Amino acid sequence: QVQLVESGGGLVKPGGSLTLSCATSGFSFSDYYMGWIRQAPGKGLEWVSYISSAGSDKSYPDSLRGRFTISRDNAKNSLYLQVDSLRVDDTAVYYCARDGGNYWAFDIWGQGTAVTVSS
Amino acid sequence: EIVLTQSPGTLSLSPGERATLSCRASQTVSSTYLAWYQQKPGQPPRLLIYSTSTRATGIPDRFSGSGSGTDFTLTISRLEPEDFAVYYCQQYGNSRHSFGQGTKMEIK
């Protein structure tokens, strides 16, 4: 069955860095665009990034550009998100999600990995 | 970047009633790229509707979407107990995604 499993979250000090991973299975990973979406505690969803199936096209919201880097390894069926210069307001659950095809909607989501930025 | 504003913020209804949720965009959104999600506590979002009005796999037909331009609507024809959750609209345009702030549907 189709599955996305995030990992790499945890407690990080402000200014630190981390890399989140998303292991996928059950579908042809290299055929799909993928994305990261985050959700701060008690708040709504915020789109963080997407990457094309081959990895050549990446996008970020202007508010997050420069500190976030999305990447993928199609040989390992895995998606990554590197976050640098972490701030307290980066505290959130980070979800990876599959873009389902021609409609730019996220049809499959992982359970998320929690990132807490605190001194 | 396109801002999506959802209303109302909270909707209090009873099972069996009809729910109408609104999503308004700051600029014209292609109807092909407007989606709706449902999220329950402690769970990831679930795709309900994509391309404004197409139900995702396994979504019951009491859920329907409509709209065009800057105004979009999610309608739940007869609320079931499991429908009480938070709903988000989402759009894609100009190489960017964005989500609305959500509508919480609670039991009256």
HADDOCK unambig.tbl for C-alpha pairs under 7 A between the chains (distance, minus, plus):
assign (segid A and resid 44 and name CA) (segid B and resid 101 and name CA) 5.45 0.50 0.50
assign (segid A and resid 44 and name CA) (segid B and resid 102 and name CA) 6.37 0.50 0.50
assign (segid A and resid 45 and name CA) (segid B and resid 99 and name CA) 6.30 0.50 0.50
assign (segid A and resid 46 and name CA) (segid B and resid 98 and name CA) 6.98 0.50 0.50
assign (segid A and resid 46 and name CA) (segid B and resid 99 and name CA) 6.39 0.50 0.50
assign (segid A and resid 47 and name CA) (segid B and resid 97 and name CA) 6.27 0.50 0.50
assign (segid A and resid 47 and name CA) (segid B and resid 98 and name CA) 5.98 0.50 0.50
assign (segid A and resid 59 and name CA) (segid B and resid 95 and name CA) 6.60 0.50 0.50
assign (segid A and resid 59 and name CA) (segid B and resid 96 and name CA) 6.83 0.50 0.50
assign (segid A and resid 61 and name CA) (segid B and resid 96 and name CA) 6.62 0.50 0.50
assign (segid A and resid 103 and name CA) (segid B and resid 32 and name CA) 6.00 0.50 0.50
assign (segid A and resid 103 and name CA) (segid B and resid 33 and name CA) 5.39 0.50 0.50
assign (segid A and resid 103 and name CA) (segid B and resid 50 and name CA) 6.76 0.50 0.50
assign (segid A and resid 103 and name CA) (segid B and resid 51 and name CA) 6.06 0.50 0.50
assign (segid A and resid 104 and name CA) (segid B and resid 33 and name CA) 5.90 0.50 0.50
assign (segid A and resid 104 and name CA) (segid B and resid 92 and name CA) 6.18 0.50 0.50
assign (segid A and resid 105 and name CA) (segid B and resid 35 and name CA) 6.22 0.50 0.50
assign (segid A and resid 105 and name CA) (segid B and resid 50 and name CA) 6.35 0.50 0.50
assign (segid A and resid 106 and name CA) (segid B and resid 47 and name CA) 6.75 0.50 0.50
assign (segid A and resid 107 and name CA) (segid B and resid 47 and name CA) 5.50 0.50 0.50
assign (segid A and resid 109 and name CA) (segid B and resid 44 and name CA) 6.44 0.50 0.50
assign (segid A and resid 110 and name CA) (segid B and resid 44 and name CA) 6.88 0.50 0.50
assign (segid A and resid 111 and name CA) (segid B and resid 43 and name CA) 6.78 0.50 0.50
assign (segid A and resid 111 and name CA) (segid B and resid 44 and name CA) 5.71 0.50 0.50
